[in-house]
Amino acid sequence: MPKIYGSVIDKETRCTHYHSFLDVIAIKFKCCNKYYPCYKCHEEHESHAIKRWTEKEFDKKVIMCGVCNHEMSINDYMMVEMRPNCKAHFNSRCKFHYHLYFEI
């Protein structure tokens, strides 16, 4: 399993900022190639600005399910609210933060 950076509070990648039952993904940030649970964790633990993934890179596996540790592409992540293998549900409100991580 890749290391998760930030203010992580459990093994399913929840953090001090987002810790509901549904907050179980980590995002690999393009700028530092590190997995963080959220942009707030990145801002608190890094001294550089967030670099967003471009649409041409949406096939890269940079989203990790905190329940089963499966890595998925940005495209796959954006199309589901539940991991097919482990049936973990994701927080549908994360889509309101896509613009922070992805150039959309």
Secondary structure as the mmCIF struct_conf table of DSSP 4:
data_model
#
loop_
_struct_conf.conf_type_id
_struct_conf.id
_struct_conf.beg_label_comp_id
_struct_conf.beg_label_asym_id
_struct_conf.beg_label_seq_id
_struct_conf.end_label_comp_id
_struct_conf.end_label_asym_id
_struct_conf.end_label_seq_id
STRN STRN1 ILE A 4 ILE A 4
BEND BEND1 GLY A 6 SER A 7
STRN STRN2 VAL A 8 VAL A 8
BEND BEND2 ASP A 10 ASP A 10
TURN_TY1_P TURN_TY1_P1 LYS A 11 GLU A 12
STRN STRN3 CYS A 15 CYS A 15
BEND BEND3 THR A 16 HIS A 17
BEND BEND4 SER A 20 SER A 20
TURN_TY1_P TURN_TY1_P2 PHE A 21 LEU A 22
STRN STRN4 ILE A 25 PHE A 29
TURN_TY1_P TURN_TY1_P3 LYS A 30 ASN A 33
STRN STRN5 LYS A 34 TYR A 36
BEND BEND5 PRO A 37 CYS A 38
HELX_RH_AL_P HELX_RH_AL_P1 TYR A 39 HIS A 45
BEND BEND6 SER A 47 HIS A 48
HELX_LH_PP_P HELX_LH_PP_P1 ARG A 52 ARG A 52
STRN STRN6 TRP A 53 TRP A 53
HELX_LH_PP_P HELX_LH_PP_P2 THR A 54 THR A 54
HELX_RH_3T_P HELX_RH_3T_P1 GLU A 55 GLU A 57
TURN_TY1_P TURN_TY1_P4 PHE A 58 ASP A 59
BEND BEND7 LYS A 60 LYS A 60
STRN STRN7 LYS A 61 CYS A 65
TURN_TY1_P TURN_TY1_P5 GLY A 66 CYS A 68
STRN STRN8 GLU A 71 SER A 73
HELX_RH_AL_P HELX_RH_AL_P2 ILE A 74 MET A 79
BEND BEND8 GLU A 81 GLU A 81
STRN STRN9 MET A 82 MET A 82
TURN_TY1_P TURN_TY1_P6 PRO A 84 CYS A 86
HELX_LH_PP_P HELX_LH_PP_P3 ALA A 88 ALA A 88
STRN STRN10 HIS A 89 HIS A 89
HELX_LH_PP_P HELX_LH_PP_P4 PHE A 90 PHE A 90
HELX_RH_3T_P HELX_RH_3T_P2 SER A 92 HIS A 97
HELX_RH_AL_P HELX_RH_AL_P3 TYR A 98 TYR A 101
STRN STRN11 PHE A 102 PHE A 102
#
